[in-house]
Amino acid sequence: MNKPFIYIANWKLNVSYAQAQEFLTIQDNLVHTNKQIIVCPTFPLLPIMQQQLAEQIQLGAQNCSNFTKGSYTGEVDAQTLNAVGCAYCIVGHSERRTLFGETDEMITQKVALLIKNNITPIVCVGEQHKSTTVQTQEYLAQQLNKLNLDSYKQNSLIIAYEPSWAIGGGKLPDITDITTIIEWLQNYCADNQLIHTKIVYGGSVDEGNIVALKQIASLDGVIIGSASADFQKLINIVSL
Ligand code: PGA
């Protein structure tokens, strides 16, 4: 059997408590053989999701603190995320980098704390502006080289290629360009012996482009942002 294709639903701040409860009533429609589903709600929704999520669907957080404990008002630590059932956590999302000032140093610390707490980091990288694939590769190499990932050769990681300019706007890059970048990322991981690392794509994934994306042989999965808050769309994307 082929390895399961991964679908990460990044709900951002788009799914309310009431909608999350509605999700729990339709979640069985997302369960398919050979497909891995990871749902990433806001922090307060994590415990209720942990209690009621189908066994085949996994839970992820959208962020975590780069601190473990102390006077850091509003922060949530990786140990607590593990305790409420998170198996995954998104880090370094472009919205966190640009809107909340998250730096490569903070992302490096977050990755270390997640690994320490048995949570698989979903590390987001991607260029700010539409560029040539060669420019993108140079940019990604710079981003990745700062994150100390080669300390985690024995650990599971997910690297998410998310071009900032493609997020939220229905602007999918050319499939050939995505293919080139995903293959480059797979080679980067092989060169750095990151043998347990999976590569996913995120940015304007929807019902209209998922079939083309799944044809990229080297792609392990996708992150679905806006479309994942519309549960019928999410069901359609996962079933295609
Ligand atoms: P989008 O977001 O699907 O709305 O483009 C993807 C993401 O930001 O993870």
Residues whose N, C-alpha, C, O or C-beta is under 5 A from the ligand:
A	BS01	PGA	N10 A166 I167 G168 G169 G202 G203 S204 V205 I223 I224 G225 S226 A227
